[in-house]
């Protein structure tokens, strides 16, 4: 997949999540649906991509993430972490596991 295909795929997915059609996105961007369609069938300009991101309330980066990319927040033991990638998420999980395992182990020992 090239960058334009990833972009259009992510836009379609994000619109679907919001139960929007592309015409709804165009309206939120303040442009005509035909203009948006032309932009997405070619190479959209940066200002168009910025408007799309703003209308969808996502980062520009997330518009170009591959389908298995992750972006958002995760709370672990009351601490909120902002994540921008699957790697960051996996690191938070790895770093939390020893603490979780230690808690489970100490509870198991105390229960006996």
C-alpha positions in Angstrom: 0.0 0.0 0.0 1.3 3.4 -0.8 0.8 6.5 1.3 -2.3 7.7 -0.6 -4.0 4.3 -0.3 -3.3 4.2 3.4 -4.6 7.8 3.8 -7.9 7.0 1.9 -8.3 3.7 3.7 -7.9 5.4 7.1 -10.3 8.2 6.2 -12.9 5.7 5.0 -12.5 3.7 8.3 -12.7 6.8 10.5 -15.8 8.1 8.6 -17.4 4.6 9.0 -16.7 4.7 12.7 -18.6 8.0 12.9 -21.3 6.7 10.6 -20.3 9.5 8.1 -20.2 9.4 4.4 -17.5 11.4 2.6 -20.0 14.1 1.9 -20.4 14.5 5.7 -16.6 14.8 6.0 -16.5 17.4 3.3 -19.2 19.4 5.0 -17.3 19.2 8.3 -14.2 20.4 6.4 -16.1 23.3 4.7 -15.5 22.0 1.2 -17.6 20.5 -1.6 -17.8 16.7 -1.7 -16.6 16.7 -5.3 -13.5 18.7 -4.2 -12.7 16.2 -1.5 -13.2 13.3 -3.9 -10.8 14.9 -6.4 -8.2 15.5 -3.7 -8.4 11.9 -2.5 -8.2 10.4 -6.0 -4.9 12.2 -6.6 -2.3 13.5 -4.2 -4.0 15.6 -1.6 -2.2 18.8 -0.5 -1.1 19.2 3.1 -3.7 21.9 3.9 -6.4 19.4 2.7 -4.9 16.7 4.9 -4.9 19.1 7.9 -8.5 19.9 7.3 -9.4 16.2 7.2 -7.5 15.5 10.4 -9.2 18.5 12.1 -12.7 17.4 10.9 -12.1 13.9 12.1 -10.5 15.0 15.3 -7.4 12.9 14.8 -3.7 13.6 14.3 -2.2 13.9 10.8 0.1 11.1 11.7 -2.8 8.8 12.5 -4.2 9.3 9.0 -1.0 7.6 7.6 -0.8 4.8 10.2 -0.9 1.3 8.9 -4.0 -0.6 9.9 -2.3 -2.3 12.9 -1.1 1.0 14.3 -2.3 2.2 17.7 -2.8 5.7 19.0 -4.6 6.8 22.2 -4.5 6.6 25.9 -4.2 3.6 28.3 -4.5 3.6 32.0 -2.4 1.3 34.1 -2.7 1.3 37.9 -4.2 4.7 37.8 -1.5 6.3 35.6 -2.6 7.5 32.2 -0.2 6.9 29.3 -0.4 8.5 25.9 0.6 6.0 23.2 1.5 6.7 19.6 2.4 3.2 18.4 2.0 -0.5 19.0 5.6 -0.5 20.2 4.9 2.0 22.9 1.8 0.0 23.9 3.7 -3.2 24.1 6.4 -1.5 26.3 3.8 -0.3 28.7 2.3 -3.8 28.9 5.8 -5.4 29.4 6.8 -2.9 32.0 3.5 -3.5 33.9 3.6 -7.2 33.8 6.3 -7.7 36.5 4.3 -5.6 38.9 1.1 -7.4 38.0 2.8 -10.8 38.4 4.4 -9.8 41.7 1.0 -8.8 43.0 -0.5 -12.0 41.9 2.3 -14.1 43.4 2.3 -12.3 46.7 -1.5 -12.7 46.9 -1.2 -16.4 46.1 1.4 -16.9 48.8 -0.7 -15.0 51.4 -3.7 -17.1 50.5 -2.0 -20.4 51.4 
